[in-house]
């Protein structure tokens, strides 16, 4: 299987190169309105914002920033297929203007925008971002009522365009079955609170002008892509940044188109793409290793599982996992300066892995990490 990936340097408010109703899934994280590190970008797009910020007209600045994003959301409606989904990672902002501290609810404003466009909102995910910062408390110490609740989560908003997606052809049904995830992954991924993913440091190679990349960890788009698309689908990220969504699509056997308005990030994206085969194969190996650990533990406590995967022979909990097939990256080929073709191949189990007895010394298979005596879920 081959997938194709395109990097477009340009503004996603006009995605002329993307055909109507051609995208199956959107996974993105836009610049956050009213977060100071994004002020320069928004002000360059609309000088009214700079004036509003300087005169503390906060509601005008907030709304003007979101109207810039609205143009991208309108394009998303044009290019998304019926039944396609949109996942947006967004954080609210807290900021002080004219000695007044307040919250700017970015997630609520985006929900309003998508409702106005005719999307159906689905249950959202709260990404609880772990932090070790000792000074995370906001406000006046221990004296009421001057303290403020800490803002330690972001939202992953999920919208669907039109009715639920259907798979009428047998070929489509088979591809959907092969795109299944493990039962234990389903239970973990489809929780409405994610607390095991850490944010990514913003600085890139020490370059100050790259500090605002806003990258999320690859686990985040990797989960969403597996949750809401099938192999061979096309994923779009209108705010590609350093390319994390595209990397996750490569690891998942999906095609991807990414738009990024900062030309300086293109080199960073291509450098990360060159390193993705090893990362992709480690991700798949971890998933298998963790599944085998799960099988081993479940077998010890509740007896043998009733189903077996047809490709690998290892036990699975449900019939829907019997056709699950995992793919690794065999090769990547750069086509010109903006396209990448990825060749995928089926993951191969090592000898002795099918019985739910993981072996951490097998080539290419990473042992599942342990945290305080319990298995740490990575994906």
Secondary structure, DSSP 8 states (H G I E B T S, - for coil): -EEEEEEEES-TT--TTS-TT-EEEEEE----TT-GGGHHHHHHH-HHHHHHHHTT-HHHHHHHHHHHHHHHHHHHHHHEEEEEEEEEEE--EEEEETTEEEEE-HHHHHHHHHHHHT-EEEEEEEEE-----TT--BSSTTSTTS-B----EEEEEEEE-SS-----SHHHHHHHHHT---HHHHHHHTSSEE-S-----S-BTTBGGGTT-----HHHHHHHHHHH--TT-EEEESS-TTTHHHHHHHHHT-EEEEEES-TTHHHHHHHHHHTHHHHHHHHHHHHHHHHHHHHHHHHHHH---SEE-TTT--EESSGGGTT---EEEEEEEEETTTEEEEEEEE----TT-TTS---TTSTT-----EETTEE----
